[in-house]
Amino acid sequence: MTVNENLFKDKQDRLLSIYYTAGYPTLDSTINIAEELEKSGADFLEIGFPYSDPVADGPVIQNSSEIALKNGMNLTLLFEQLKELRSRVTIPVFLMGYCNPVLQYGVENFCKSCAEVGVNGVIIPDLPMYEYEDLYQETFLQYGISNIFLVTPQTSTDRIHKIDKLSNSFIYLLSSNATTGKNLEVGESSTAYFQRLKDMNLNNPLVIGFGISNSKTFRQATDYAKGAIIGTAFVKLLAEEDYLSKIKSFIADIKS
């Protein structure tokens, strides 16, 4: 079964993805959070692997990445922890992070490790499309790992069609060119942007991220896309005491 079939088989719209950073708030919290998110109704997950220079992230996720690194999180340890993943979590799981740690780990080793622990795909914002296509696509396909591409308001129509052709899961539609954590403001320009992508009738579903933080922005985003991703608002929750017990109501509030 492909990732796409798995992700959209039983539910056609308003999919909710949650992003959080591996190793935050504690080194051993990653799987417990994933399990609780699935129980609470998240449709798929993005687990971030921390990096010292997360340029696309706002201060909340940057801080979580910094703490995770101080806690001792790295890709080797993350894959060790994720050996438990598929005995406890059934929904699709994607890893998200930057190119440098993947190159240090080794691209083939990275794809192989993803496949071994049951990760469905990866989101690497600073991996150039031409580099993926020329150097790594064959390896990703060999191990059955989807590479998720990002689209911004400035992405050309030709490039979007190229991304669609190279994709086999979903396309990550950035709500704006801002860093993560900026609130989504759905005005005329963003509405036109979302509608333009929706009207292209691409082969791969669209999922909107950056600025989704509550039920209102989640619903606005999913009027135009199959799903939406919440990161900063959830990472803030993880800084609170007894955060695991609060996940259920957090998800219920978003989906209400």
Secondary structure, DSSP 8 states (H G I E B T S, - for coil): --HHHHHHSS--S-EEEEEEETT-SSTT-HHHHHHHHHHHT-SEEEEE---S--TT--HHHHHHHHHHHHHT--HHHHHHHGGGHHHH--S-EEEE--HHHHHHH-HHHHHHHHHHHT--EEE-TTS-HHHIIIIIHHHHHHHT-EEE-EE-TT--HHHHHHHHHH-SS-EEEESSSS-TT------HHHHHHHHHHHHT--SS-EEEESS--SHHHHHHHHTTSSEEEE-HHHHHHTTSTTHHHHHHHHHHHHH-
